[in-house]
C-alpha cells in the first residue's frame, strides 16, 4: 500500500478545472465536497493536518492524503508556495473583467436560473436579455430529458452548445450550481475556461451564494 506524505510550506487551492468541477453539477461526491469546502475559504489555506482533515472529512491521515493525491492527479487541486486570495470587491464590480478574460476574443455573460443576466461582456443589452432567457429554457429542457441524457446515454454534463459544421461551438451554455442556486455562463466562440478567471468567478459565487 502506498504511503503518502504531507509536504510542508504549501497552500492548497482549487485549479480552474477543480473550481469548474465543483460547480458543474448539483450532485454530491467526495471530490466535489472537498472542493466546495476549499472554495469556502477566503484564501487558500496552509496544507497541514488540520486543514487536510477539514477538507476531506476523514480522520485517517493516509486516507485523507490519498484522497487529495487523487484530486491532484486529476488536476483538480494545486499546491501554491504563496496563499491565493479570493477576489476582492463586489461581484458586480468584478464580473465584467472576469467575463472578458473567459471570453477571450468572444463575448460572455452570466445569467441566473430565472433567465436574467447579472453581467455581460460584448453582448448588447437586448441580446444579453434574450440569451439569459434561452439559458433558462435550456435548463428546463435538460431537466425534462435528464433520464435519457444522464441515464441511457451516461452523459455527466448539463452544458449545451450551438455548433458549426466542423463541430466547433459557436456559443455555449455552462450551468454553474452554487448552493441552492443555478447560474449559467454563456460564451460565444472558444471559451477560456482553463484560465484563473474561472477560479475567480466560481470562488466569488461560492463565497456569496454557497451558504
Secondary structure, DSSP 8 states (H G I E B T S, - for coil): -------TT-EEEE-HHHHHHHHS-S---HHHHHHHHHHTSSB--B--HHHHHHHH--S-HHHHHHHHHHHHHTTSEEEESS--B---S-HHHHHHHHHHHHHTTS-EEEEETTS-EEEEESS-HHHHHHHHHHHHHHHHHHHHTHIIIIIIS------EEEE-TTS-EEEEEEEEEETTEEEEEEEESS--TTSHHHHHHHHHHHHHH--
